Amino acid sequence: MRFILLISSGIVSVIAGCGNPSVIEISNTIDEARKNEIVEIPMAELSLPSGRPFLIRDASGAEMPYQITYDSLLIFPATVAPLATAVYYIEEGVPATVDTVAVGRVYPDRADDLVWENQWSGYRAYGPAYQANGGMVFGYDIHTKSVDYPAVDERYTRERTQSNWDRLHRLREEGRSEEADSLQRWISYHVDSGTGMDPYTVGPTLGAGASAFMLADSTLVYPRSYQSCEILDNGPLRFTVDMIFGPLAVGGDTSVIEHRLLTLDSGALLNRAVVRYDSLSDSRTLATGIVVHRQNPDGSMWDSDLNIIAYADSTDNPCAGNGVIYIGAFIPASGDATHPTVAFLPLPEMKADAIGHTALLSSYAPGSDYVYYWGSGWSKHDIPTPEYWMDLMQSFARRINSPLEVTVLNKL
């Protein structure tokens, strides 16, 4: 999928009749390099005249991809050395086309699956049709990836194309078992056909980093499937979706509604989640969890100082050579006196190979926004060891806690 950035954003912003470019300084306040990290500038701060297109260049003159988001932010990838400042320029010109890397869609004919991805991984949230059919999967699913371009939609296309199944049936009827088995493996996105696969089991759990209220007896109030969703940004650099869950019964509150805003940027290790609950009367304990499967009961990792939990999942068939899925969640530092705690929450009984959750426990106040990050990587795509995954998680947390500082020096 390719877009002219100017068009894909849905907003035409320009620089008219100017000889000097607008100058943007981006400062890195930590001793750690930032490479192609998405930065945001409110369009109102730029005061760009309308009528003609613009482009962004770095100090070397190279053109940078950009996107204007649904909430009127100009976003683009910036690279800044440790403890340094980089300069970017906005000038008149028609931007080049750019490959879409952060993208998603809903599949109404696939039980309302909501699927999205970036270079690191693909994800699935289960929808209302799945729940209406009796589905009992609550948390996030994972589509592993070994390529940097969008690949998950092609997997769904293979699985949803009737002619593929017709050919499979003909091969079975003709007794051509070997060809039929090969075709069935190619059709199934649970088998790696060269770009990745879905080897992850969610079951009635939080899956790869969903959140749920925890009652006094440690019971989790699972949100089940989303009831409605609206895709707000769909590439090329950012995917954003607004989802609604519920109503939920949380203690004496019987009509709690969850609002969940998810954002996944190009190159970002993790998704950003902003969660808010309506019709909740009292503060409650909120658990952000990663399911622990019996195949690797000791695969959990954490950094309590940075509010990080992680897990090495052996996949639903460890003997099939499916690699290891690395999953993580992180709560940014805040000025609140409360600090999340790390806990293991065992399930009363094993379900779908799940024995419990590695979780971050926080106090949620009614009407507030709960912000956290979650996501995954794969051992067959640049994540060789659990230690390496934790290094990536810790680096990501430090960068989120010390965001790049953006200064607009002159407005055009």
Disulfide bonds with the S-S distance in Angstrom:
none
